[in-house]
């Protein structure tokens, strides 16, 4: 019964899951507009802090951020429901795509280019959301000369060194720099958060059991033993991948499309099709695992293909969820210590710089056509989207719908 009062929040999450395009950077702009400005579930400062914390963890940062919003509102049960609502639409779409690619000649599984005409305005729209998030967070986090320097430095480094390991490194450096100021004193913590060690033990136990079962499944008498390999593979990916869904690409390629003469479970075309199509799907980029799990089990029939979709999706989101539930109370306790408290200002400034850098990198990838000519229409879409978000009260889902309809009408 207590969850009934959270129904409006869950409805907002479900709608958000259908309209959140552009990967974790674009998702931040949508979260600012939906959960901070419109619904007031969190403040913009809290949202920035949550995102900075999640950037330090392995796994899907935007998924973890929206879970923390739910955790603040209703604890672990609401956070789990939020995770299911947020993941389901994208995972369902990508799982269905695995059936399409496996059973029909769709015309898309023949290279890295995916026909996304209907979504031609969605990618530049997402860049507009990214810059909107950066500007809003800059207003609340960039207040002193030191934070300006950290933001600009983080932006420059993130542009030059485009590696998943750059993000946690910049956060550590930003937090270290801001600790040189001794003017800010934290308020004492009245009641420490309880740390639930069960989440850590469960994380470790599943890791060990998954590894053992995966090794046993090499036995040829286990006809469907591949399902244990899939769970172990994606649980491991979810444990060690940083940098969002793009960090999955080399891991999946090494595991499922190794160089010949090693046996290949997927073809290169199938892998590129999945990672291309997931860019046009709202929700977490990690939902591509549903597609890969489905293809990997497709040879055993439709039922096992569905099981493969579900297994890969659960496995990749499970470790980051358990680590989030274990580590966030520790972080909540530590941030009241003076070192962590002072570090937060520099960490938040670094996040703002990283957000701006992400927007620039994303725009660079879409701003030129195949003849390397600059497409001014993409820049116009970015500017219009930013202005609608920053200067009007138009709901974010309507902005997304408008660009989708425009793309459909013109193509």
C-alpha positions as CSV (number, residue, x, y, z in Angstrom):
1,X,0.0,0.0,0.0
2,X,2.9,2.4,0.7
3,X,3.9,2.1,-3.0
4,X,0.6,3.5,-4.1
5,X,1.6,7.0,-3.2
6,X,4.5,6.7,-5.6
7,X,2.3,5.8,-8.6
8,X,2.7,9.3,-10.1
9,X,6.4,9.0,-9.9
10,X,6.4,5.6,-11.5
11,X,4.2,6.9,-14.3
12,X,6.8,9.7,-14.9
13,X,9.6,7.1,-15.0
14,X,7.7,5.0,-17.5
15,X,7.0,8.0,-19.8
16,X,10.6,9.0,-19.4
17,X,11.8,5.5,-20.5
18,X,10.0,6.1,-23.8
19,X,11.4,9.5,-24.5
20,X,15.0,9.5,-23.1
21,X,17.2,9.4,-26.2
22,X,20.8,10.2,-26.6
23,X,22.6,7.9,-24.2
24,X,23.6,8.9,-20.6
25,X,24.5,12.5,-21.5
26,X,21.1,13.1,-23.2
27,X,19.4,11.4,-20.3
28,X,20.7,13.9,-17.9
29,X,19.0,16.8,-19.7
30,X,15.7,14.8,-19.6
31,X,16.2,14.1,-15.9
32,X,16.8,17.7,-15.0
33,X,13.7,18.7,-16.8
34,X,11.4,15.9,-15.6
35,X,12.6,15.1,-12.0
36,X,14.2,18.3,-10.9
37,X,12.3,21.2,-12.6
38,X,8.8,19.7,-13.1
39,X,8.3,17.1,-10.4
40,X,10.7,18.4,-7.8
41,X,11.7,14.9,-6.8
42,X,15.3,16.1,-6.3
43,X,17.1,19.4,-6.6
44,X,19.4,20.1,-9.5
45,X,22.3,20.0,-7.0
46,X,21.3,16.6,-5.7
47,X,20.9,15.3,-9.3
48,X,24.4,16.5,-10.2
49,X,25.8,14.9,-7.0
50,X,24.0,11.6,-7.8
51,X,25.4,11.6,-11.3
52,X,28.9,12.3,-10.1
53,X,28.7,9.4,-7.7
54,X,27.4,7.1,-10.4
55,X,30.2,8.1,-12.7
56,X,32.6,6.5,-10.2
57,X,30.8,3.1,-10.4
58,X,30.8,0.5,-13.1
59,X,27.7,0.0,-15.1
60,X,25.0,2.2,-16.7
61,X,25.4,5.7,-15.0
62,X,22.0,7.1,-16.1
63,X,20.2,4.0,-14.9
64,X,21.9,4.3,-11.5
65,X,21.1,8.0,-11.3
66,X,17.3,7.5,-11.8
67,X,17.5,4.6,-9.3
68,X,19.0,7.0,-6.7
69,X,16.1,9.4,-7.3
70,X,13.7,6.5,-6.5
71,X,15.9,5.4,-3.6
72,X,15.5,8.8,-2.0
73,X,11.7,8.8,-2.5
74,X,10.8,5.2,-1.4
75,X,13.8,3.1,-0.6
76,X,15.0,-0.1,-2.2
77,X,11.6,-1.5,-3.3
78,X,10.8,1.7,-5.3
79,X,14.3,1.8,-6.8
80,X,13.9,-1.8,-8.1
81,X,10.5,-1.0,-9.6
82,X,12.0,2.1,-11.2
83,X,14.8,0.0,-12.7
84,X,12.2,-2.5,-14.2
85,X,10.1,0.3,-15.7
86,X,13.1,2.1,-17.0
87,X,14.8,-0.9,-18.6
88,X,11.7,-2.8,-20.0
89,X,10.8,-0.7,-23.1
90,X,14.3,-0.6,-24.5
91,X,15.1,-4.2,-23.6
92,X,11.8,-5.3,-25.2
93,X,12.5,-3.4,-28.4
94,X,16.1,-4.7,-28.7
95,X,15.0,-8.3,-27.9
96,X,12.4,-8.1,-30.6
97,X,15.1,-6.9,-33.0
98,X,17.1,-10.1,-32.3
99,X,14.1,-12.1,-33.8
100,X,13.9,-9.7,-36.7
101,X,17.6,-10.0,-37.6
102,X,17.7,-13.7,-37.0
103,X,14.6,-14.7,-39.0
104,X,14.3,-12.1,-41.8
105,X,16.4,-10.3,-44.3
106,X,15.9,-6.8,-42.9
107,X,18.4,-5.0,-45.0
108,X,20.1,-3.6,-42.0
109,X,22.4,-6.4,-41.0
110,X,24.9,-5.7,-43.8
111,X,27.2,-3.0,-42.3
112,X,27.6,-0.4,-39.6
113,X,25.2,2.1,-41.3
114,X,21.6,1.7,-40.1
115,X,18.8,3.5,-41.8
116,X,17.6,5.9,-39.2
117,X,15.8,8.5,-41.4
118,X,12.8,8.5,-39.0
119,X,15.2,9.5,-36.2
120,X,17.2,12.0,-38.2
121,X,16.4,14.8,-35.8
122,X,16.6,12.8,-32.6
123,X,20.4,12.7,-32.4
124,X,20.9,16.5,-32.7
125,X,17.9,16.9,-30.4
126,X,19.8,14.8,-27.8
127,X,22.8,17.1,-28.1
128,X,20.4,20.0,-27.2
129,X,19.4,18.1,-24.1
130,X,23.1,17.6,-23.2
131,X,23.9,21.3,-23.4
132,X,20.8,22.2,-21.5
133,X,21.9,19.9,-18.7
134,X,25.4,21.4,-18.7
135,X,24.1,25.0,-18.6
136,X,21.6,24.3,-15.8
137,X,24.2,22.5,-13.7
138,X,26.8,25.1,-14.4
139,X,24.5,27.7,-12.8
140,X,24.4,25.9,-9.5
141,X,27.9,24.4,-9.4
142,X,30.3,26.9,-11.0
143,X,30.6,29.7,-8.5
144,X,34.4,30.3,-7.9
145,X,37.5,30.8,-10.0
146,X,38.7,27.3,-9.0
147,X,35.5,25.6,-10.2
148,X,35.7,27.5,-13.5
149,X,39.2,26.2,-14.0
150,X,38.3,22.7,-13.1
151,X,35.3,22.8,-15.5
152,X,37.4,24.1,-18.4
153,X,40.2,21.7,-17.7
154,X,37.9,18.7,-17.5
155,X,36.2,19.8,-20.8
156,X,39.6,20.1,-22.6
157,X,40.9,16.7,-21.3
158,X,37.7,14.9,-22.0
159,X,37.8,16.2,-25.6
160,X,41.4,15.2,-26.2
161,X,41.5,11.9,-24.3
162,X,38.2,10.1,-25.2
163,X,38.6,7.1,-23.0
164,X,36.2,5.6,-20.4
165,X,38.9,5.8,-17.7
166,X,39.2,9.6,-18.2
167,X,35.9,10.3,-16.4
168,X,36.7,8.7,-13.0
169,X,40.2,10.2,-13.2
170,X,38.9,13.7,-13.8
171,X,36.5,13.4,-10.9
172,X,39.3,12.4,-8.5
173,X,41.5,15.2,-9.7
174,X,38.7,17.7,-9.5
175,X,37.9,16.6,-5.9
176,X,41.6,16.8,-4.9
177,X,42.0,20.4,-6.2
178,X,38.9,21.7,-4.4
179,X,40.3,20.2,-1.2
180,X,43.0,22.9,-1.1
181,X,40.3,25.3,0.1
182,X,39.6,25.2,3.8
183,X,36.6,27.6,3.9
184,X,33.8,25.0,3.7
185,X,32.8,23.1,6.8
186,X,30.3,20.2,6.5
187,X,27.2,20.0,8.7
188,X,27.5,17.0,11.2
189,X,25.6,13.9,10.3
190,X,22.8,13.4,12.7
191,X,22.1,9.7,12.1
192,X,24.5,7.6,10.0
193,X,23.0,5.6,7.2
194,X,22.7,1.9,7.8
195,X,25.1,-0.2,5.6
196,X,23.5,-3.4,4.3
197,X,26.4,-5.8,3.8
198,X,24.0,-8.4,2.3
199,X,24.2,-6.6,-1.1
200,X,28.0,-7.0,-1.2
201,X,28.0,-10.6,-0.1
202,X,25.2,-11.3,-2.7
203,X,27.3,-9.6,-5.4
204,X,30.3,-11.7,-4.6
205,X,28.4,-15.0,-4.3
206,X,26.6,-14.5,-7.6
207,X,30.0,-13.7,-9.3
208,X,31.5,-17.0,-8.0
209,X,28.5,-19.2,-8.7
210,X,28.1,-17.8,-12.2
211,X,31.8,-18.5,-12.9
212,X,31.6,-22.1,-11.6
213,X,28.4,-22.9,-13.6
214,X,29.9,-21.3,-16.7
215,X,32.9,-23.7,-16.5
216,X,30.7,-26.7,-15.8
217,X,28.5,-25.8,-18.8
218,X,31.4,-26.6,-21.1
219,X,30.3,-30.2,-20.6
220,X,28.8,-31.3,-24.0
221,X,26.0,-33.1,-22.2
222,X,24.6,-29.7,-21.1
223,X,22.7,-29.1,-24.3
224,X,21.7,-25.5,-23.4
225,X,24.8,-24.8,-21.4
226,X,25.4,-21.6,-23.3
227,X,22.8,-19.8,-21.2
228,X,25.2,-20.1,-18.2
229,X,28.0,-18.6,-20.3
230,X,25.7,-15.7,-21.2
231,X,24.9,-15.0,-17.6
232,X,28.5,-15.1,-16.5
233,X,29.7,-13.0,-19.5
234,X,27.2,-10.2,-19.0
235,X,27.4,-10.2,-15.2
236,X,31.2,-9.8,-15.7
237,X,30.6,-7.0,-18.2
238,X,28.3,-5.2,-15.8
239,X,30.9,-5.5,-13.1
240,X,33.9,-4.0,-14.9
241,X,32.6,-1.7,-17.7
242,X,33.0,2.0,-17.3
243,X,32.0,4.7,-19.7
244,X,28.4,3.7,-20.4
245,X,27.2,1.4,-23.1
246,X,29.9,2.2,-25.5
247,X,32.4,0.5,-23.2
248,X,30.5,-2.8,-23.9
249,X,31.5,-2.9,-27.6
250,X,35.1,-4.2,-27.2
251,X,34.1,-6.7,-24.5
252,X,31.2,-8.1,-26.5
253,X,33.3,-8.2,-29.7
254,X,36.1,-10.1,-27.9
255,X,33.6,-12.6,-26.3
256,X,31.2,-13.2,-29.2
257,X,33.0,-12.2,-32.4
258,X,36.6,-13.3,-31.7
259,X,39.2,-13.4,-34.5
260,X,39.1,-16.5,-36.7
261,X,39.7,-19.5,-36.3
262,X,38.0,-19.1,-32.9
263,X,34.3,-20.0,-33.0
264,X,32.1,-16.9,-33.5
265,X,28.6,-16.8,-31.9
266,X,27.6,-13.6,-33.7
267,X,28.7,-12.1,-37.0
268,X,30.3,-8.7,-37.2
269,X,27.2,-7.4,-39.1
270,X,24.9,-8.6,-36.4
271,X,27.0,-6.9,-33.7
272,X,27.2,-3.6,-35.6
273,X,23.4,-3.7,-36.3
274,X,22.6,-4.0,-32.6
275,X,24.9,-1.2,-31.6
276,X,23.6,1.0,-34.4
277,X,20.0,0.4,-33.7
278,X,20.3,0.9,-29.9
279,X,21.3,4.6,-30.7
280,X,17.8,5.1,-32.0
281,X,16.0,3.4,-29.1
282,X,15.0,5.4,-26.0
283,X,16.3,4.1,-22.7
284,X,19.7,2.7,-21.5
285,X,22.3,1.8,-24.1
286,X,22.9,-1.4,-22.0
287,X,19.6,-2.7,-23.4
288,X,21.7,-3.9,-26.4
289,X,22.5,-6.9,-24.2
290,X,18.9,-8.1,-24.7
291,X,19.6,-8.2,-28.4
292,X,22.9,-10.0,-28.1
293,X,21.6,-12.5,-25.6
294,X,18.7,-13.3,-27.9
295,X,20.9,-13.9,-30.9
296,X,23.3,-16.0,-28.9
297,X,20.5,-18.4,-28.0
298,X,18.5,-18.2,-31.2
299,X,19.7,-21.5,-32.6
300,X,17.8,-23.3,-29.8
301,X,14.4,-22.0,-30.7
302,X,12.1,-19.0,-29.9
303,X,11.6,-19.9,-26.2
304,X,15.3,-20.2,-25.5
305,X,15.9,-17.0,-27.5
306,X,13.5,-15.2,-25.1
307,X,15.3,-16.7,-22.2
308,X,18.6,-15.4,-23.7
309,X,17.2,-11.9,-24.0
310,X,16.1,-11.9,-20.3
311,X,19.2,-13.6,-19.0
312,X,21.6,-11.1,-20.6
313,X,19.6,-8.1,-19.5
314,X,19.2,-9.2,-15.9
315,X,22.9,-10.2,-15.7
316,X,24.3,-6.9,-17.0
317,X,22.1,-4.7,-14.7
318,X,22.4,-6.8,-11.6
319,X,26.0,-6.2,-10.4
320,X,25.8,-2.4,-10.7
321,X,22.4,-2.5,-8.8
322,X,23.9,-4.5,-5.9
323,X,27.0,-2.3,-5.8
324,X,24.8,0.9,-5.9
325,X,22.7,-0.3,-2.9
326,X,25.8,-1.2,-0.9
327,X,28.0,1.8,-1.7
328,X,25.5,4.7,-1.7
329,X,24.9,4.6,2.1
330,X,28.7,4.5,2.6
331,X,29.0,7.6,0.4
332,X,26.1,9.3,2.3
333,X,28.0,8.9,5.5
334,X,31.4,9.8,4.1
335,X,30.3,13.0,2.4
336,X,29.8,14.6,5.8
337,X,33.5,14.2,6.5
338,X,35.4,17.4,5.6
339,X,37.6,15.9,2.8
340,X,34.7,14.3,0.9
341,X,32.5,17.4,1.5
342,X,35.1,19.7,0.0
343,X,35.8,17.3,-2.8
344,X,32.2,17.4,-4.0
345,X,32.6,21.0,-5.3
346,X,35.4,20.0,-7.5
347,X,33.8,16.7,-8.6
348,X,30.6,18.6,-9.6
349,X,32.6,21.1,-11.6
350,X,34.4,18.3,-13.4
351,X,31.1,16.6,-14.2
352,X,29.8,19.9,-15.8
353,X,33.0,20.0,-18.0
354,X,32.5,16.4,-18.9
355,X,28.9,17.0,-19.9
356,X,29.8,19.9,-22.2
357,X,32.6,17.7,-23.7
358,X,30.2,14.9,-24.3
359,X,27.8,17.2,-26.1
360,X,30.6,18.5,-28.4
361,X,31.8,15.0,-29.2
362,X,28.3,13.8,-29.9
363,X,27.7,16.8,-32.2
364,X,30.9,16.2,-34.1
365,X,29.8,12.7,-34.9
366,X,26.6,13.8,-36.5
367,X,27.5,17.3,-37.9
368,X,29.0,16.1,-41.2
369,X,27.4,14.1,-44.0
370,X,29.1,11.4,-46.0
371,X,30.7,14.0,-48.2
372,X,32.2,15.6,-45.1
373,X,30.0,18.7,-45.6
374,X,28.8,20.5,-42.5
375,X,25.0,20.0,-42.0
376,X,23.7,23.3,-40.7
377,X,20.3,21.8,-40.1
378,X,21.7,19.7,-37.3
379,X,23.0,22.8,-35.6
380,X,19.6,24.5,-36.0
381,X,17.9,21.5,-34.3
382,X,20.4,21.7,-31.4
383,X,19.8,25.4,-30.9
384,X,16.0,25.1,-31.1
385,X,15.9,22.2,-28.7
386,X,18.1,24.1,-26.2
387,X,15.9,27.2,-26.5
388,X,12.7,25.3,-26.0
389,X,14.1,23.6,-22.9
390,X,15.7,26.7,-21.4
391,X,13.2,29.4,-22.2
392,X,9.8,27.6,-22.4
393,X,7.8,25.2,-20.2
394,X,7.1,22.7,-23.0
395,X,7.3,19.2,-21.5
396,X,10.4,17.3,-22.6
397,X,8.3,14.3,-24.0
398,X,6.4,16.7,-26.3
399,X,9.7,18.1,-27.6
400,X,10.9,14.5,-28.4
401,X,7.5,13.7,-30.1
402,X,7.7,16.9,-32.2
403,X,11.1,16.0,-33.6
404,X,10.0,12.4,-34.3
405,X,6.9,13.6,-36.2
406,X,8.9,16.1,-38.1
407,X,11.4,13.4,-39.1
408,X,8.6,11.1,-40.2
409,X,6.8,13.8,-42.2
410,X,10.0,14.8,-44.1
411,X,11.2,11.3,-44.9
